[in-house]
Amino acid sequence: MVISGRSQGGSKHFSIPEAIGQSETFLEFQEQISKVAPIERPVLILGERGTGKELAASKIHFLSKRWQKPLITLNCSALTPTLIGSELFGYEKGAFTGAGSRQEGRFEKASEGTLFLDEIGTIPMEVQEKILRAVEYGSFERVGSSKSINVDVRIVAATNVDLFLMVQKGLFKADLLDRLSFEVIYVPPLRKRQGDILVLANHFAARMAFELGRDEIPKISSQALKALESYSWPGNIRELKNVIERAVYKSCSDKVKEISFNPFNNPFGDALEDVQSGKEKKKDESFQNPKVIDESSSNEPINVMDEILKKPFKQAIGELEFYLISKALKECRFNQKTAAKRLGLSYDQFRGIKKKYSNKI
């Protein structure tokens, strides 16, 4: 969502990206952003992929005293180690092959504004040293120059990796981490935002319906909502957006009834080749003992039960569930509805059990 308006002078337009949510966890997170935004200090945003770290950085900028100045973004993981220094600090003509003219870097472009460094954990050590100096003293040199350039830039950085662990491994400078972490904000994962899933799902469904030119905004059925709320969302809001948009696009009515979390379920049941080995990938793996799902033996059920019965109760139940689900899927050529019927389960019951072993099947 974007909230638009005018500056106090009435001549300049601005847009404030606004996250969506109503849960207590989400509101506390937004309060953190609002509190630190006016403070002229670096902010470090930590969170899983797809949680909205860039959106948080944008809000920090627009709620700060620098809101009328540039917000410059750099995805550090998108550049090679040799290019990231020149991209950040610029370069002089002839500094390296292909440098045909002087170029300003992101630090210069963000002067008096905010520089958002996304995926900062991917920056090489030699560039970290230069960033530390720019943060500490407000000055740097372009690549190929010894002349210092002074800038006034607020740094907001983000990552989904453990920077403390990187410091311990010698992959990230401790001094730079200290300077960047005046305030550390953790973006809550979607699975911790109880009550926000339906709000977000309806928002994405409405947008997709509008894009498709439909008159009615599709409603999320109770069964679909139950599936959405029981899912772990490893891809967070980005994944939810994809799931809902896919469901609306495939729905032939004004109601979303079925949810597909994995678009890579092969309806033909054939294994694709592993890029590295050139061999077919195996669909199923046992938890600990390959005999649990070993289908090469003529007395397979006896071997399976013998192995399962040796395990503690909870582990045995889990391995039996996994065995029955994976076996039914394979026998039914990975048609989930047919596999559910074979096991005497409803489609929703089958999907609920299968989700627990999504990383195994």
C-alpha positions as CSV (number, residue, x, y, z in Angstrom):
1,M,0.0,0.0,0.0
2,V,1.2,3.5,-0.8
3,I,-0.1,6.6,1.0
4,S,0.3,9.8,-1.1
5,G,0.4,13.5,-0.2
6,R,2.1,16.8,-0.5
7,S,4.9,18.5,1.2
8,Q,4.2,21.5,3.5
9,G,5.0,23.9,0.6
10,G,2.3,22.2,-1.4
11,S,4.5,21.7,-4.5
12,K,6.2,18.5,-4.0
13,H,4.5,15.1,-4.0
14,F,5.7,12.2,-1.9
15,S,4.6,8.6,-1.4
16,I,5.0,6.6,1.9
17,P,5.0,2.8,1.4
18,E,2.7,1.4,4.1
19,A,2.7,-2.2,5.4
20,I,-0.5,-4.0,6.1
21,G,-1.4,-5.8,9.4
22,Q,-3.4,-5.5,12.6
23,S,-1.8,-8.1,14.9
24,E,-0.2,-7.0,18.1
25,T,3.2,-8.2,16.9
26,F,2.9,-6.2,13.7
27,L,1.8,-3.1,15.5
28,E,4.7,-3.3,18.0
29,F,7.1,-3.6,15.0
30,Q,5.6,-0.5,13.4
31,E,5.9,1.4,16.7
32,Q,9.6,0.5,16.7
33,I,10.0,2.0,13.2
34,S,8.1,5.2,14.1
35,K,10.2,5.6,17.2
36,V,13.6,5.3,15.6
37,A,12.8,7.1,12.3
38,P,13.4,10.7,13.5
39,I,16.7,9.8,15.2
40,E,19.7,10.6,13.0
41,R,21.5,7.2,13.6
42,P,22.1,4.0,11.6
43,V,19.5,1.3,11.8
44,L,20.0,-2.4,11.2
45,I,16.9,-4.4,10.0
46,L,17.1,-8.2,10.5
47,G,14.5,-10.7,9.2
48,E,13.8,-13.7,7.1
49,R,13.4,-13.5,3.4
50,G,10.1,-12.1,2.2
51,T,9.2,-10.3,5.5
52,G,9.4,-6.8,4.1
53,K,12.8,-5.4,5.2
54,E,12.9,-2.9,2.3
55,L,9.4,-1.7,3.1
56,A,10.5,-1.1,6.7
57,A,13.6,0.9,5.4
58,S,11.4,3.0,3.2
59,K,9.1,3.9,6.1
60,I,12.1,4.8,8.3
61,H,13.2,7.2,5.6
62,F,9.8,8.8,5.0
63,L,9.2,9.3,8.7
64,S,12.6,10.9,9.2
65,K,13.7,14.5,8.9
66,R,15.3,13.5,5.5
67,W,12.0,12.5,3.9
68,Q,12.3,15.2,1.2
69,K,15.8,14.0,0.3
70,P,16.8,11.0,-1.8
71,L,16.3,7.4,-0.6
72,I,18.9,5.4,-2.5
73,T,18.8,1.6,-2.4
74,L,21.5,-0.9,-3.2
75,N,21.0,-4.7,-3.2
76,C,24.6,-5.7,-2.3
77,S,24.0,-9.4,-3.3
78,A,23.3,-8.4,-6.9
79,L,26.9,-7.2,-7.5
80,T,30.2,-8.9,-7.7
81,P,32.9,-8.1,-5.1
82,T,34.9,-6.2,-7.7
83,L,31.9,-4.0,-8.7
84,I,30.4,-3.2,-5.4
85,G,33.1,-0.7,-4.3
86,S,32.7,1.4,-7.5
87,E,28.9,1.2,-7.2
88,L,29.0,2.5,-3.7
89,F,31.7,5.2,-3.9
90,G,31.9,6.0,-7.7
91,Y,35.0,6.1,-9.8
92,E,37.1,8.5,-11.8
93,K,37.6,8.3,-15.5
94,G,40.2,5.7,-16.4
95,A,40.2,4.1,-12.9
96,F,39.7,0.7,-14.6
97,T,39.0,-0.8,-18.0
98,G,35.7,0.6,-19.2
99,A,35.6,3.6,-16.9
100,G,35.1,6.1,-19.7
101,S,33.9,9.0,-17.5
102,R,33.5,10.0,-13.9
103,Q,30.6,8.4,-12.1
104,E,29.0,9.2,-8.8
105,G,28.4,6.4,-6.4
106,R,25.4,5.6,-4.2
107,F,26.9,7.5,-1.2
108,E,27.1,10.7,-3.2
109,K,23.6,10.3,-4.7
110,A,22.2,9.7,-1.2
111,S,23.8,12.9,0.3
112,E,21.5,14.5,2.8
113,G,19.2,11.5,2.4
114,T,19.2,7.8,3.3
115,L,21.2,5.0,1.8
116,F,19.6,1.6,2.2
117,L,22.1,-1.3,1.9
118,D,20.1,-4.5,1.4
119,E,21.8,-7.9,2.1
120,I,24.8,-6.1,3.7
121,G,26.2,-9.4,4.8
122,T,27.4,-10.1,1.3
123,I,29.8,-7.1,1.2
124,P,33.5,-8.1,1.0
125,M,35.8,-7.1,3.9
126,E,37.8,-4.6,1.9
127,V,34.7,-2.7,1.0
128,Q,33.4,-2.9,4.6
129,E,36.5,-1.0,5.7
130,K,35.6,1.8,3.4
131,I,32.0,1.9,4.5
132,L,33.2,2.1,8.1
133,R,35.2,5.2,7.3
134,A,32.3,6.7,5.5
135,V,29.9,6.1,8.4
136,E,32.5,7.1,11.0
137,Y,33.8,10.3,9.4
138,G,31.4,11.1,6.6
139,S,34.1,11.0,3.9
140,F,35.4,8.6,1.3
141,E,37.4,8.6,-2.0
142,R,36.1,7.6,-5.4
143,V,37.8,4.6,-7.0
144,G,40.9,5.9,-8.7
145,S,41.1,9.1,-6.7
146,S,42.8,10.3,-3.5
147,K,40.5,13.3,-3.0
148,S,38.2,13.0,-0.1
149,I,34.5,13.6,-0.6
150,N,32.3,14.6,2.3
151,V,28.7,13.4,2.6
152,D,25.9,13.5,5.1
153,V,24.2,10.1,4.7
154,R,22.0,8.1,7.1
155,I,22.7,4.3,6.7
156,V,19.9,1.8,7.0
157,A,21.1,-1.8,6.4
158,A,19.3,-5.1,6.2
159,T,20.1,-8.8,6.1
160,N,18.7,-12.2,6.7
161,V,22.0,-13.7,8.0
162,D,23.5,-13.9,11.4
163,L,26.0,-11.0,11.4
164,F,27.4,-11.9,14.9
165,L,28.3,-15.4,13.5
166,M,29.9,-13.7,10.5
167,V,32.0,-11.5,12.8
168,Q,33.2,-14.6,14.7
169,K,34.1,-16.3,11.4
170,G,36.1,-13.2,10.3
171,L,33.6,-12.4,7.5
172,F,32.2,-9.2,8.8
173,K,34.0,-6.3,10.6
174,A,33.0,-6.0,14.3
175,D,33.6,-2.2,14.2
176,L,31.2,-1.8,11.3
177,L,28.5,-3.9,13.0
178,D,28.9,-1.7,16.1
179,R,28.4,1.4,14.0
180,L,25.4,0.1,12.1
181,S,23.5,-1.2,15.1
182,F,22.5,1.9,17.0
183,E,19.1,0.3,16.8
184,V,18.4,-3.2,15.6
185,I,14.9,-4.0,14.4
186,Y,13.7,-7.6,13.9
187,V,11.0,-7.9,11.3
188,P,8.4,-10.5,12.5
189,P,7.9,-13.5,10.3
190,L,4.4,-14.1,9.0
191,R,3.9,-17.2,11.1
192,K,4.2,-15.0,14.2
193,R,1.7,-12.5,13.0
194,Q,-1.5,-14.1,14.1
195,G,-4.6,-12.5,12.5
196,D,-2.7,-10.8,9.7
197,I,-2.8,-13.7,7.2
198,L,-6.5,-13.1,6.2
199,V,-6.0,-9.3,6.0
200,L,-3.0,-9.8,3.7
201,A,-4.7,-12.5,1.7
202,N,-7.8,-10.4,1.0
203,H,-5.5,-7.5,0.0
204,F,-3.5,-9.6,-2.5
205,A,-6.7,-11.3,-3.8
206,A,-8.3,-7.9,-4.5
207,R,-5.3,-6.7,-6.4
208,M,-5.1,-9.8,-8.5
209,A,-8.8,-9.7,-9.3
210,F,-8.4,-6.1,-10.4
211,E,-5.4,-7.0,-12.6
212,L,-7.5,-9.8,-14.2
213,G,-10.4,-7.4,-14.9
214,R,-12.8,-9.2,-12.6
215,D,-15.8,-7.3,-11.1
216,E,-16.0,-9.4,-7.9
217,I,-13.3,-9.6,-5.3
218,P,-12.9,-13.3,-4.5
219,K,-13.6,-14.5,-1.0
220,I,-11.3,-16.9,0.9
221,S,-13.2,-20.0,1.8
222,S,-13.0,-21.3,5.4
223,Q,-11.1,-24.4,4.2
224,A,-8.7,-22.3,2.3
225,L,-8.2,-20.0,5.3
226,K,-7.6,-22.9,7.5
227,A,-4.8,-24.2,5.2
228,L,-3.3,-20.7,5.0
229,E,-3.2,-20.3,8.8
230,S,-1.7,-23.7,9.4
231,Y,1.1,-23.3,6.9
232,S,4.6,-22.3,8.2
233,W,5.3,-19.6,5.5
234,P,9.1,-20.0,5.0
235,G,8.9,-17.4,2.3
236,N,6.7,-15.1,4.4
237,I,4.7,-12.3,2.8
238,R,6.3,-12.7,-0.6
239,E,5.3,-16.3,-0.6
240,L,1.8,-15.5,0.6
241,K,1.4,-13.0,-2.3
242,N,2.4,-15.6,-4.8
243,V,0.1,-18.3,-3.3
244,I,-2.9,-16.0,-3.2
245,E,-2.4,-14.6,-6.7
246,R,-2.0,-18.1,-8.1
247,A,-5.2,-19.2,-6.3
248,V,-7.2,-16.2,-7.6
249,Y,-5.9,-16.7,-11.2
250,K,-6.8,-20.4,-11.2
251,S,-10.2,-19.9,-9.5
252,C,-13.2,-20.0,-11.8
253,S,-15.6,-18.5,-9.3
254,D,-15.7,-15.6,-6.9
255,K,-14.5,-17.9,-4.1
256,V,-11.0,-19.2,-3.5
257,K,-11.5,-22.8,-2.4
258,E,-8.1,-24.5,-3.1
259,I,-4.7,-23.4,-2.2
260,S,-1.5,-24.6,-3.9
261,F,1.6,-24.0,-1.8
262,N,4.0,-25.8,-4.1
263,P,3.7,-25.0,-7.9
264,F,6.4,-27.6,-8.6
265,N,4.3,-30.7,-7.8
266,N,4.8,-32.7,-11.0
267,P,1.4,-34.1,-12.1
268,F,3.1,-36.8,-14.1
269,G,5.2,-38.1,-11.2
270,D,8.4,-38.2,-13.2
271,A,11.7,-37.3,-11.5
272,L,13.7,-34.5,-13.1
273,E,17.4,-34.6,-13.5
274,D,19.8,-33.3,-10.9
275,V,21.8,-30.5,-12.6
276,Q,25.1,-31.5,-10.8
277,S,25.0,-35.3,-11.2
278,G,22.8,-35.7,-14.2
279,K,20.9,-38.4,-12.3
280,E,17.3,-38.5,-11.4
281,K,16.3,-37.0,-8.0
282,K,14.8,-39.4,-5.5
283,K,11.3,-38.4,-4.5
284,D,11.4,-39.8,-1.0
285,E,14.0,-40.2,1.8
286,S,13.6,-41.9,5.1
287,F,14.0,-40.0,8.4
288,Q,16.9,-42.0,9.6
289,N,16.8,-45.6,8.2
290,P,16.4,-46.2,4.4
291,K,14.6,-49.4,5.1
292,V,11.6,-47.4,6.3
293,I,10.7,-46.6,2.7
294,D,12.8,-49.2,0.9
295,E,10.5,-50.6,-1.8
296,S,13.0,-53.0,-3.2
297,S,12.3,-55.8,-0.8
298,S,9.5,-58.4,-1.4
299,N,8.6,-58.4,2.3
300,E,8.6,-54.6,2.5
301,P,5.6,-54.1,5.0
302,I,7.3,-56.4,7.5
303,N,10.6,-54.6,7.2
304,V,8.9,-51.2,7.5
305,M,7.0,-52.1,10.6
306,D,10.0,-53.8,12.2
307,E,12.1,-50.7,11.8
308,I,9.3,-48.3,12.9
309,L,8.5,-50.4,16.0
310,K,12.1,-50.0,17.2
311,K,11.7,-46.2,17.5
312,P,10.2,-44.1,20.3
313,F,6.5,-43.5,20.2
314,K,6.4,-40.0,18.7
315,Q,9.2,-40.8,16.2
316,A,7.4,-44.0,15.1
317,I,4.1,-42.2,14.5
318,G,5.9,-39.6,12.4
319,E,7.8,-42.1,10.3
320,L,4.6,-44.2,9.8
321,E,2.7,-41.1,8.6
322,F,5.6,-40.1,6.3
323,Y,5.8,-43.6,4.9
324,L,2.1,-43.9,4.2
325,I,1.8,-40.4,2.6
326,S,4.9,-40.8,0.4
327,K,3.9,-44.4,-0.7
328,A,0.4,-43.3,-1.6
329,L,1.7,-40.3,-3.5
330,K,4.1,-42.5,-5.5
331,E,1.4,-45.1,-6.2
332,C,-1.0,-42.4,-7.3
333,R,1.6,-40.6,-9.5
334,F,1.6,-37.7,-7.1
335,N,-2.0,-36.9,-7.5
336,Q,-2.9,-35.7,-4.1
337,K,-6.6,-36.1,-4.3
338,T,-6.3,-39.7,-5.4
339,A,-3.7,-40.4,-2.7
340,A,-6.0,-38.9,-0.1
341,K,-8.9,-41.1,-1.3
342,R,-6.7,-44.2,-1.2
343,L,-5.8,-43.5,2.4
344,G,-9.4,-42.8,3.4
345,L,-8.6,-39.2,4.2
346,S,-10.3,-36.0,3.1
347,Y,-8.2,-33.8,0.8
348,D,-7.7,-31.2,3.6
349,Q,-6.6,-33.9,6.1
350,F,-4.1,-35.3,3.5
351,R,-2.6,-31.9,2.8
352,G,-2.4,-31.1,6.5
353,I,-0.3,-34.3,7.1
354,K,1.8,-33.8,4.0
355,K,2.7,-30.2,5.0
356,K,4.5,-31.6,8.0
357,Y,6.9,-33.4,5.7
358,S,7.1,-30.9,2.9
359,N,10.9,-30.9,3.0
360,K,11.0,-34.7,2.7
361,I,8.5,-35.3,-0.1
